[in-house]
Amino acid sequence: MPASILEEVGHLLEAAVTRDTATRLSCPSCGSAHVAQVLGDNGGISFVCTACGHSWS
């Protein structure tokens, strides 16, 4: 288990930044491209904006 969720999100963000810009998601709340993909509570995939904290699936 990571020491904090911020460390884990940081690793995911680094991976997302290296992707092609055409495949990046943007936050529906603030429009930021700083989006991390995370495993949801029910085992599904969710997304979280690391700029504003908005989450969605």
Protein Blocks (a to p, Z undefined) as FASTA:
>chain_A
ZZbfklmmmmmmmmmmmpcfklpccdfklopabdcddddfkopacdddfknopacZZ
